[in-house]
Structure formats: C-alpha cells, structure tokens
Amino acid sequence: MHAQPETRLIIRCSASVMFSVLLIFFLFQSVHAEELKANLTPPHFLIQWGTQGSALGEFERPIGITVDGDDFVYVSDTGNQRIQKFTAQGKFVLSWGKAGKEAGMLDRPMHLTAAHDGKIYVAEYANDRIQVFDHEGNSLAFIGASGTGKGEFDAPGGVAVDRQGRIFVADFYNHRVQPFAENYSALAQIGKKGRIFGGNFDYPADVAIGPDDSLYVADSYNNRIQKFSPEGKFVTKWGGFLGTGIKGNSSGSFDVATAIEVDVQGRVYVADFYNHRIQVFTGDGDFLVEFGVQGSAPGEFERPTDMTVDSQGNIYVVDFGNNRIQKFAPLTSQTKHD
Amino acid sequence: MKTLSFKTISLAFLLSLLISPWSGNFTLQATETQDQQVIVNIDGLSCPFCAYGVEKKLKILAGLKDIEIKMNEGQVLLTFEAGVTIDVEAIKEAVEDSGFTAREIILPKSQT
C-alpha cells in the first residue's frame, strides 16, 4: 500500500516535530544538569573514627548509619551484632545489642533510620523484622515477621519513615518495598521482582523519603534508583542507560547501589558500592557531584555501604571495608533547585 | 616403698583386660563427637547483603552448629554437629536460594 503525498508530508512533518522536541528536551536536560553540577564541588574530608575490632568504638563490618535530630550518629555494627551511638565529633556514647532474637537483641542489623517520631528503626536482616528503639537503645516494638506474605520479610535491608508515620521497608529477597501504617498494620506492597521497567526490583537494599514524602528505593542489583510518589506510583528511575540497570562507572551509573539518603533540600545521595564512591543527584535524578575513590587514606573508601546527613549538612559515610566512619563538610553551594 | 604382690599385679592385669574393650569404644566415641567442617566456595561474596544473605539461607541446615563467612576469600565455613549426615544438595539449594552458585563444596573425609 502506498500513502498519498499529503499523508507522507504529514508523517514527515510529525516525525520532524517529534525529533525536534526530543532534541530540545535532551539538550535542556543536559544543560540543566551541567548548570547544577557546576555549582557543587566534592565535600571536604573532616574527621574519621573507628578501626576493626569489637571494643567500644570499634567496628566489624559496619553497614548502616543515621543521625537523629540532635545530630547523634548511630551505626549498625553488623559483624558485632550491635548498634553504636556517637556524637557528631565521633566520640563514643553508648552501645546496645547482641546476637539473638529476644527484645533488645539483634541478628545482622543493616540499614537503620532515626525517624521524626524520635525512634530508631533497625532492619534486622536475619531476624526478618524491624526493631524499634528509643535513643538510649531500649527496645520498644517489632514490626513484621518471616515470610513472603503481606507484612512479612525475607531479609529486610533498609527502613524509612515518612512524615505521616508510615514505615517503608526494603524487602531484599522478596524484591519489593513493604509499607506499614503508623500503627504497624501492613499496607499493599510496592513493586515486584524484575528488571528494566519501573516498579521492578532486583534485590532492593534501602529506602529513603524525600522532603515531599516521595519514596526513593536503592534498587541495588538493578544498579539504579527508583522514585515513587507518596501514593506509591512509579515516577522515575535513573542509573546507567535510561535507568535500565546496566552497571557502569561513569557519573550517574552504579555498580550495586547499596544505600540511599535524601537531605532536607531534596538532594539524593547514593552509596555506589563497587565504584567506591558516593554520588549526589537532584530529586529527579540529575547528577550533581561525586566523591571518593578506592583506598584507605582520608577521603577514600573501600566499598561504602551507607551515608547520612546531619542538620548542618555534614555527610557521614560508612567505609565498610576500612571499618570506619568518615565525616565530610556540607556540599559547598546551593543548587538552583533549592 | 612397698613392693607389688603377685595378687595385685594379677588383679591389675585382669582389670586392664576388662577395661580395654571399653577404652576402644571411648576412642570411637571421641571420633564421633568431633565437629565436621564443610568449606563452601562462592564467587562474589564481598557485598555484605550477599554474604549475610548466604549466611541466612544456610543457617537453617539441619545439624549446623556454626557458620563463618569469609567475605574477602569468598568462602563459607560450615561446622556441623558430630554424627550428622551432611546433605550436599541442601547446601547447594540454600546457596542458590541466596542468589549464588556454590563453586565448590569440600566435605570432611568421613563424608566423602
């Protein structure tokens, strides 16, 4: 079948218009990202603390980190089966937990979060639960149980709490995010196992909440970040080519994204595990800045697993392979989004 | 110092004969009470989410007494209770359930 000359003209014009629109869009995105990137420089190294061991203030494979409203820092010292609390200057304050299932005991504490309600939520990978503590380490409650059903976990890796009090859990081996209401009743899961498309997960290890209650997921083995609306609807994804999950080491690509954090200005921090660096993005995934290279000198990382930002904008990074915490100064300038 | 009488020596000899079969059993018992160690070599264990995932899945194996993950070496050391028959297929399944494949499973000599 042959199209009429007028039809061909219309098709050609439409294609040209579409191509131009796409070109302008990508050009705008690229210029926009460059503008944002140009305004930020990698943060300066400030201090570090910790070394390998089991004494107070020492670490054995630390994984998670969070800071509370008073800028106390909490670290999940996973190999030692405990949580350690420090001042913002790295001075040891207290420690709690030992291996077990009873209240107050822990089994492989991974990512943790100090929520707006003043409580510390700890994802227990091997106990398949979230344990809730007060700031002194007293156990308050458990959330979840082992399994694949609603409200159950198979190795919860990370936890976040939004401003409505809802709790979101990265359910690693169930390849989903399991939300709970403020009263700990389970809500409908977000996502399912899969690749490429939005809403599909491959071993998600962490979650974070943005200032507008958007949900961000470290879709770890898809090597990407996914963003969802507060209602749980997929919004966008990034990491590698069009967020399809192809791993890489260029800016904006990941080689296993093990953790995610969002600061009060909505900037998204990602622990890029095998690339030994932290990458920072806008809330929509535009690359801003990165810092860290492989090594053990100050400012260098050996497989970072998590990071957090305090009220002053200081950044704390869990340097997993070096068994230490490193603290960095705030990002030096404001972005045009702020 | 007293010298040993013939009677005492004979009694001791008889007693040693009586005890000897038991002592043989004790030796056997001692062998059976030794823990059995299995080495599982797995590639890609340097990520803690993977390593502790493998640990979690292997923990449910029957008769498992202890588990040690050597992340940098990509090795898992399993210690089983004495006398337990080690189920190699169960080990393989547990490793696969954690998203990996066991490259090599080295059993104790008693189970090969």
Interface residues (C-beta under 8 A of the other chain):
Chain A: R61 I63 T78 R108 M110 Y125 A126 A155 G157 F172 Y173 Y203 A205 S220 V256 T258 F273 Y274 R303 T305 F320
Chain B: S46 C47 P48 F49 Y52 G53 E55 K56 K59 M71 S98 G99
